[in-house]
Amino acid sequence: MLFGPGDICDAPFTAFLGGAIGTMCGSVGGAFRGWLQTRRAAVLGSATAIGAILLGFAVASFSGPSHDAYLTWGSLFNIRQDLRHYDEVHGRLPPATATDSQSGEQSSWRVDVYLSSPFRSDKPRIDYDHHKRWNDDHNLQLQRHGAWLFRYTQNDFDSVRTGGRYGIHTTFYKAIIGRGTAFDPLAPASLEHLPKDLIVVLRVERSETHWMEPGDLSIEQLSASEETKKLLLGKSGYAVLFADGEGWILTSRVPIADLCKFFTIEGAEQFDREQLLGPYRIDH
């Protein structure tokens, strides 16, 4: 089960919940006062309201992953399922940017992964035309159907993330591409032949890329720098998907230099994620 009762135990939500319960019980207490017209009922109503407020503060103090983290795990799980299925059918990962041999038009790996998925009951009955641009009117019939899979979280409606050029059709999940990565254009690979500790997909904090549009993270962009940290660090931490299908969320305390070691095949073969990244992992 992806989501459970612990999903709602993030502090802002539970504080609100506690306050709402307290207000509701205070109103109930007031109703009792008016109905019974006795001092005893008034005291009982006040005590109930105070108790509910204290209960709300107690629930808000529970530790655990944030609601955003649980939604992010859901995104990583669904992307993993579709990537695995594509890999099993074709014997390799899709090219990060698919280029039609006749027209030269390009589309993202996200399109091919979504279209090949057997898990999506909402897929429209249209044929994506690789001879046409990804944003051709015909192909854009697909955009509203697959967008949810690649949003920041599974039900993200943050105005910062939905107010850009592509709104709710923006992707925040990008592959690491380039020489020596899982999406090496010169050496197409299958997930089963890649080191398990290799990071294949990352969540970014800001994006202006349509989910159907070619646009990913070149390994040259991802140096161990403050710029990379700002690019990848979200409010729930770093969100990464490994070649073995493990989806991890890491706290902001993980050294960016250690995270970058798992962006290439060479690094993933040389280092151990449990040793370097494990101490910063947020469990679910």
SEVEX-458388 format. One record per residue: residue in one letter; x, y, z of N, C-alpha, C, CB in turn. Coordinates in steps of 0.001 Angstrom, whole numbers, plus 500000, padded with zeros to 6 digits. Atoms other than C-alpha are relative to their C-alpha. Glycine has a CB too. Layout:
# residues N
AXYZXYZXYZXYZ ...
//
This chain:
# residues 284
M500862498801500000500000500000500000500887501233500000499030500014501240 L499166498822500105501500503324498963499707501023501077499831500622498661 F500377498956499071499584505566501323499242499408501168499165501067499305 G500667500506498818498356505021504835499656501104500962500849498979500682 P500408498989499040497189506782507978501093500998500311499552499349501259 G498902499089499695500644508244508493500127501132499017501277499254500048 D499891498964501020500207510322505331499627501372500537499123499659498817 I500539498705499572498362513050507214500701500542501227498523499882500278 C499349499586498767500825513380510063501055501066499788500617498821500665 D499090498883500109502743516331508640499473501123500873500161500458498528 A500357499037498964502779519191511112498970501038499570501222500697500460 P500984498981500359500912521880509113498582499450499956500349500605498663 F501348500568500111497986519563508375499437499640501351500009498775499109 T500523500432498717497714518137511877499742501179500928500957499028500652 A500275498811499194497994521545513483498649500596499605501130501051499832 F501301499528500486495132522669511291498878499097500496499988500063498464 L501016500949499570493237519484512143499678500182501474500459498570499733 G500233499812498576493746520011515844499191501248500285501311500066500735 G500739498760499804492560523587515609498547499873499583500652501118499231 A501367500189500477489525522552513585499175499182500985500006499322498635 I500705500826499012488628519848516100499676500826501243500848498760500385 G500218499174498821489071522306518924498865500982499795501261500744500358 T501076499051500300486858524889517245498646499316499974500255500688498666 M501259500730500093484205522290516488499486499627501385500171498742499144 C500436500415498666484168520983520037499620501192500863501095499196500686 G500395498792499277484055524521521370498586500411499646500964501141499702 S501361499682500428480945525117519302498991499053500620499894499951498483 V500887500974499361479440521912520617499796500360501473500575498567499868 G500119499594498599480217523087524140499074501183500162501361500336500570 G500881498847499937478509526392523415498536499607499820500398501014498948 A501372500470500204475454524573522143499440499361501258499944499007498846 F500444500610498740475292522562525353499644501066501033501090499070500558 R500265498934499016475493525738527385498639500638499745501109501080499950 G501276499370500310472590527264525536498820499075500233499995500472498576 W501106500967499903470526524100525662499672499645501439500340498732499232 L500251500446498626470953523003529249499924501143501009501077499042500422 Q500022498843499115471471526449530762500489499627501405498583500589500068 T499430500336498698473584524959533503501482500264499981499719498537500373 R498573499733499903477015525848534740500807498732499738500343500574501376 R499283501255500183477998522191534702500225499718498523499234498846500648 A499868500242501435477345521897530958501000500950499369498651500137499312 A499058499027500545479286525083530284501431499582500281499735501386500579 V498660500454499629482321523758532161500406498793499163500059499654501498 L499720501191500787482053520440530324500351500363498551498797499053500034 G499724499593501375481937522148526939501366500642499873498934500959499507 S498697499349500041484974524303527717501131498992500144500097501052501092 A498976501021499789486943521321528989500186499141498748499631499114501199 T499915500803501223486113519364525840500787500735498922498596499654499484 A499296499211501004487336522183523610501486500065500297499421501405499926 I498587499918499614490579522573525560500696498664499766500137500419501480 G499415501332500195491169518839525482500248499707498533499092498931500591 A499834500247501431490662518690521712501159500790499434498728500344499250 I498873499181500460493112521541521150501326499370500418499893501436500558 L498767500658499527495738519797523303500275498738499199499896499657501503 L499832501199500803495120516591521346500548500358498622498668499248499870 G499504499577501301495693518461518107501470500319500033499237501191499513 F498577499695499879499038519796519339500818498726500178500244500952501174 A499288501259499790500020516289520457500177499258498687499255499120501006 V499901500670501287499237514820517021500988500718499096498630499919499331 A499091499219500845501124517652515321501454499758500343499693501473500126 S498626500223499581504236516708517309500533498647499570500105500130501486 F499541501306500447504364513180515841501062500171498922498822499154499475 S498975499946501026507479512563513789499629499075498860501372499628500574 G500260500856501149507408511028510336500142500782498716498612499379500089 P499864499325501285507723511777506625498849500958499747500081498983498878 S501037499027500319505801514764505292499039499428498963500624501310499488 H500990500413500991502711514436503147500598500078498596498732500879500098 D499336499841501293504772515704500200500891498806499691500824501287499976 A499117501151500212507225512837500703499215498775499565500786499687501273 Y500809501150500384504483510227500507499501500121498563498820499848500950 L500456499795501368503122511750497300501141499801499009499401501396499842 T498840500176500861506629511775495842500332498525499834501204500753500563 W499799501443500129507069508075496623499015499408498999499849499310501366 G500987500470500966503880507514494658500443500279498571498650500654500264 S499504499657501329505362509331491654501145499085499592500454501459499959 L498843500852500300508622507376491845499566498565499716501002500024501166 F500490501358500193506721504088492123499386499839498606498968499645501084 N500665500101501290504602504765489031500969500133498830498929501053499894 I498989499866501055507542505943486916500834498724499926500913501235500259 R499241501252499974509476502853488001499255498886499278500290499584501440 Q500785501050500621506656500545486937499998500120498480498581500033500524 D500088499804501444506391502075483472501362499856499325499411501369499692 L498657500174500550510151502230482902500361498517499918501034500754500856 R499709501433499974510504498584483900499266499260498893499627499409501353 H500781500688501026507720497503481589500587500280498620498518500436500056 Y499404499664501300509239499356478617501285499204499824500281501534499886 D498716500701500062512630497826479414499811498498499746500781500218501304 E500258501430500171511191494311479635499521499685498585498965499523501020 V500545500225501337509352494654476307501063500205498925498815500930499748 H499045499629501043512186496274474337501432499530500274499996501489499830 G498654500462499673515211494864476148500986501116500274500518499160498898 R499145498835499731516570498336476848499133501164500450500831500391498741 L500698498758499678515636501745478151499696500763498712500843500875500970 P500264499196501196514067504179475687501096501044499830498609500681500087 P499072498874500159516311506823474133499425501218500717500256500315498487 A500490498815499283516093509999476202499236500920499063501166500763500648 T500676499229501036515168511846473005499818499112498783500796501287499639 A500292500822501165513435509819470308499940500891498762498667499221500188 T499961499220501236514158511118466790499470499161498852501436500489499697 D500578500732501126512020510045463855500975500022498833498632500605499582 S498984500121501049514270508789461055499605500719498716500260498541499701 Q500448499360501241512156510337458302499847501509500147498683499399499552 S500282498564499842511001513701459636501026500729500847498643500188500609 G499051499359499094513673514326462230499353500598501230500745501063499278 E500703499465498825511000515315464764500373499198501243498462499973499784 Q499540500618498759511817514583468398498927500019501078501243500704500505 S500900500066498846509915513550471507500761499414501180498729499150499682 S499336500446498777510773512660475096499777498510500262499504500812501186 W500154501374499522511306509205476594498710499834500788501195499598500862 R501216500074499193508326510060478798498788499621499159499750501328500698 V501104500345500897506000509775475792499979498495499743500119500773498666 D499935501432500318507188506282474842499702499145501226501379499641499436 V500243500762498773507132505086478446498522500018500366500836500563501157 Y501433499906499689503600506357478996499159499188499018499549501466499982 L500792500687501017502276504968475710500112498477500099500433500454498621 S499799501449499918503724501513476348499489499405501304501463499677499842 S500419500479498679502356501288479890498722499173499936499799501176500939 P501232500786499907499831498503480564499187500359501233500324498519500015 F500623499683498714498927500136483887499074501204499940501062500245501030 R500745498749500092497186503271482600498655499789499320500810501048499245 S501330500224500566493448502768482110499444501252499323499043499536501088 D500530498750500544493006506439481148500645500380498676500194501119500996 K499318499637501236495177506317478031498991500233498871501004498903499601 P500956499703501076493350507949475112500234499082498802500112501480499567 R499862500837501191492700506018471936500421500854498811498678499260499693 I499428499244501111494905508143469724501372499415499706500090501536500327 D498680500471500392498025507230467803500944501193499984499963499290498608 Y498999498931500008500967509444468662500766499894498694500968499907501242 D499336499984501300502527510472465362501420500536500145499203500852498988 H498603499595499841506319510504465612500521500786498792500870498773500226 H499597499198501154506477512096462143499718501483500226499279499518498742 K500376498612499721505009515273463653500675500482501280498464500137500117 R499415499426498784506289517651466315499227499522501229499999501551499931 W500648500445498765505551516678469911498825500908500361501014499965501154 N501076499068499661503384519818470237499075500297498820500588501291500515 D500999499908501056501459519324467013498613499776500612500289498963498863 D501347500100499441497715519618467612499552498548500164499014500746499115 H500383501413499906497251515920466925500648499345501217500399499244498716 N499285500643498893499900514831469427499622500576501354501488500132499799 L500356499376498731498789517297472062498689499487500584499914501480499822 Q501168500655499418495602515299472491500406499098501169499257499180498930 L499483500895498965497800513170474731500386500736501280501195499247499473 Q499327499299498916499090515917477019499283499943501343500185501408499618 R500715499972498720496355516006479651499888498617500629498612500587499810 H500141501354499482496312512230480009501251499540500747499693499041498866 G498770500494499388499959511604480862500670500957500956500953499650498953 A499316498978499208500823514825482670500115499636501474499281501313499867 W500017500294498554499875513560486156501177499118500419498682499314500385 L498939500942499657502585510876485991501314500705500287500191498998498881 F498703499327499912505409513421485759499939501345500723500556500204498619 R500075498775499207504176516245487992500912499900501221498547500277500436 Y499119499951498829506094517306491085499593498942501021499968501402500645 T500561501089499208503829515112493210498724499539499300499714500449501487 Q501113500596500711500860512969492263498767500895499901499630498732500658 N501154499101500093498288515679493019500415501440500257498908499582500993 D499446498678499737500391518817492953499210501099499285501461500047499574 F500698498863500571498476522050492451500602501306500522498497499927500324 D499281498823499542501066524483493819500075501000498842501430499622500520 S500024498988501058500731527738491870501382500244499412499436501303500536 V498638499831500504504526527943491583500291498963498929501027499893501145 R499694501101500909504553524612489772498991499868498862500059498708500771 T501018500110501042501419525045487689499789501313499248498689499546500608 G500222498693500607501760528677486658500986500373498920500031501029501036 G499015499702501026504625528419484169499439499898498600501166499085500136 R500389500016501412504583528190480409499067498839499668501236499926499122 Y500801501179500314503068524688480408499036499603501105500899498852499703 G500963500251498940501085524795483641500062498581500528498620500290499512 I500066501344499425499939521380484833500611498934499104498572499643500292 H499375500959500900501608519728481840501529500022500102499574500282498572 T498559499922499774505085520555483129500506498731500677500347501232500850 T499397501143499337507377517669484052501048500465501010500628499051498969 F498962499739499005509533517684487187500895498776500178499368500400501346 Y499179501210499940511034514229486601500797499877498714499124498735500228 K499115499993501155514036514130484313501062498907500130500663501376499841 A498950501009500035516520511499483251501368500680500024499857499101498747 I498617499549500109520264511902483655500534499424498692500878499547501249 I499596500443501337521669511754480132501457500367499722499082500620498928 G498627499710500395525064511744478479500885498770500107500567501120500852 R499066501110499999528135509556478218500181499449501415501347500438499418 G499770500654498725528455507024481011498801499972500924501110500659500685 T501214500005499179524860507405482267499076498866499550499266501372499909 A500979501011500393521841505095482112499439500289498620498868499928501020 F500544499594501298520653507068479071501129500482499082498934501115500179 D498879499710500901523959507072477197499527499781498565501250499099500328 P500523500160501369522958507728473553500829499060499139499924501342499324 L499127500861500794525918505716472273500046498569500517501393500570499976 A499967501343499415525384502704474513498675499700500683501168499864501005 P501307500313499399521674501872475024500107498787500920498943499742498901 A499851501056499001521342499713478126498661499561500553500894500465501132 S501167500511499291518820497557479931500210500218501492499758498491499682 L499903499794498554518050498187483590500703498835500693498611500193500598 E499440501166499338519078494643484473501514499901499816499338498747499479 H498564500024500225522579495270483112500711501205500601500281499931498530 L499424498808499374523120498529484958500250499747501485499068501222499812 P499799500157498552524571498778488483498780500486500764501254500767500463 K501236499695499282521716498836490980500024501370500663499742498945501042 D499884498725499296523038501964492689500005501213499070501252500004500823 L499990498903500965522945504048489500498677500764500038500267499467498580 I501211499167500044520471506959489622499646500265498544500204501349500777 V500417499846501396518463507056486402499070501192499795499315498735499523 V500957498887500104515777509687487101500043500812501287498549499479499725 L499989499069498872515714512739489369498781500912499936501299500836500007 R501003498930499974513069515187490491500735501328500103498990499818501195 V499425498666499931513940518834489891499037500925500738500311500545498581 E500816499083499220512698521741491953499295501030499125500852500700501029 R500601499048500932511993524086489038500092499428498593500699501392500082 S499986500540501358511086523230485464499164500856499067499487498561499991 E500759499352501068509936524816482220499890499037498817500674501343499566 T500021501030501033509758521528480291498660499285499983501133498995500217 H501229500761500171506553519996478945500340498518500115499316500320498628 W499671501406499778506340516320479843500220499227498694498898499339500801 M499811500653501290506188515376476130501215500524499249498770500177499153 E498911499297500679509055517660475180501362499422500392499949501499500328 P498642500394499626512705516545474984500587501027500961500898499854498744 G499432499097499012514464517994477982500344499252501263499040501138500308 D499571500755498838516528516231480618501248500636500590500260498530499632 L498846499449499293519633516699482767501281499386499453499886499750501522 S498718500469500516522951516415481001500975499809501152500573500992498960 I499037500262498935525677514907483148500955501181500182500792498723499698 E499131498822499894527727518024482372499381501097500872500297500556498607 Q500687499001499168525097520097484222500105499692501485498540500089499608 L500167500480498624525330518068487408501319499854500743499284498677499996 S498766500013499217528619518987489014499659500118501487500950501153499557 A500226499915498551529013518858492792500092501465500429501037499123500790 S499986498560499770528038522501493200498718500465500658500211500745498694 E501183499401499395525574524810494897498879500131498974500339501373500596 E501010499879501053523804525267491539499231498685499833500662500406498663 T500655501313500106523101521516491329499088499767501197501050498868499901 K500807500148498794521832521538494907498694500770499874500778500476501227 K501203499184500170519385524350494131499067499405498950500380501430499610 L500789500593501070518239522545490997499195498795500483500906499592498857 L500579501286499616517440519279492785499298499976501352501059498982500005 L500504500072498630516574520083496389498596500577500118500939500732500944 G501378499586499808512827520210497076499646500097501467499066499043499308 K500407499804498612510812520811500222500013498708500803498626500609500051 S499922501280499287510815517093501054501386499380499886498952499028499462 G498649500521500171514488516643500121500281499689498538500202498748500853 Y499664500438501354516068515009497082499200498737499682501539499742499853 A500765501181500412513949512471495144500721499348498829498526500376499611 V499216500683501025515843509861493115499455498596499756501482499934500409 L500392501357500378515069506626491260501232499259499515498889500011498904 F498828500793500347517784503951491078499662498963498932500565499313501246 A500166500969501082518323501386488323499295498732500455501343499647499414 D500674501210499519517057498556490532498550500252500391500748499430501183 G501394499683499719513723500353490965499759500620501359499190498780499885 E500149499373498688514370501739494446499800501500499834501232499713500892 G500224498562499980512898505210494930500321500538501378498551500343499604 W499572499449498709514622507181497685499737501496500060501492499716500243 I500017498572499695513998510557499266501067500228501061498569500488500490 L498861499724499130517081512013500929499869501386500604501323499876499225 T500095498709499338517262514841503432500953501003499371500292499859501489 S499166498927500552518819518173502556501431499944500517499396501352500329 R498664500068499405521836517231504682500975499127499211499897499482501406 V499099500855500760523213514733502176500986500872499210499199499063499047 P499033499208500768526460516122500694499748499841498500501450499578500347 I500298500059501426525815517000497060501085499248499248499844501406499428 A498907500726500643529227515579496163499774498495500066501334500359500654 D500281501435499870528145512162497461498842499584499091499676499647501464 L501130500308500876524852512291495573500461499880498550498908501080500125 C499539499971501383526656513110492320500807498758499620500834501236499767 K499192501193500287528804509966492625499170498892499369500655499486501276 F500868501063500493525778507864491647499278500376498706498987499641501057 F500605499565501255524934509737488445500583499278498790500176501491499835 T499363500699501111527315507675486289500192498525500350501355500653499649 I499788501435499807527846503943485795501301499758500753500019499262498645 E498703500156499341531476504281486848499904500284501492501034500922499361 G500134499642498593530547505998490091499158499001500772499399501373500129 A500887500954499337527728503573490907500686498655500231498735499800499175 E499240501238499813530139500651490478501072500150501069500640499571498688 Q498900499751499069532742502263492684499534500257501429500808501171499524 F500462499598498675530622503525495595498742499224500419499720501505500022 D501137500723499413527951502052497902498966501011500490500465499072501173 R501034499024499622524678503964498211499589499858501460498774499843499106 E500382500198498598523872502396501586500977500704500930499939498501500337 Q498978499381499156527120503687503010499986501519499903501370499480499622 L499895498557500185527113507183501505498655500728500089500633500287498672 L501305499337500034523404507960501041499019499460501031499402499864498633 G500920500640499068521695505515503397499720500784501276500530498680500365 P500246499259498752522190507651506551499065501202499828501314500475500570 Y500838498826500241520210510476504901498635499622499411500718500967499061 R501234500464500636517357508350503590498805500218500928500115498506499617 I501249499861499265513807509202504676499201498735499755499201501285499565 D500716501252500146512026505919505350498501500224499929500334499069501143 H501467499933500084508366505261504576499400498656500347499544500437498592 
//
